[in-house]
Amino acid sequence: VYDAETKEQIGNLVDITTHGAMILTPNPIAVGKTFDVLVELSEDVARKSHMEISVRSIWCHADIDPALHNIGLVFEKINPEDIKTIRRIIEIYGFRDNKPPK
C-alpha cells in the first residue's frame, strides 16, 4: 500500500473488505487522518497495476512486533469497479476457515 501523493510505501495489506482494510506499517498513522492510497494489484485479480482509494484511519494499535503498527482504514471514496476487484481478491486470497472443503 502506497501514499498516492508521495508514491512512498506506507505498509503492507493485511486484511481487506469492501468497506475498509488493515495495513501493517512501521509508522503510526493518526486516527481520523484522511488520505489517498494506492493498492498494488497482481495480474490474477485485475488488469490494472493498482487501485486508488480515499481512506480514513479509524484506529492504530501497536503490533505484537513493537517496531510495527496495525492501522484500520475505512474507505471514504472508492470506484465501483474497485469493489469488484476487492471481491476478487477476497475470493482468491481470503481465509475460509468456516467453509467445509470441497
C-alpha angles and dihedrals in degrees: 000000000000136000104253092216102047098024088223119139112257097185146294127299111247103168137003139187131170088266103045150330145233122228132190113222140165091227125062118235120214114251111251095028113141119204143140122260136191115220111203114228133203124225093251092065104035145005091231126073098233146355124230116220133177108228140180122209110235101175142006124197134173112254124231083261102069091214092064140062133207112222125195115212129189119203111244098176125011133165112246089233089057090057087061090049091052090051088052091051090052091046093052103034105020120125108242108187092146097057122085116239116261 
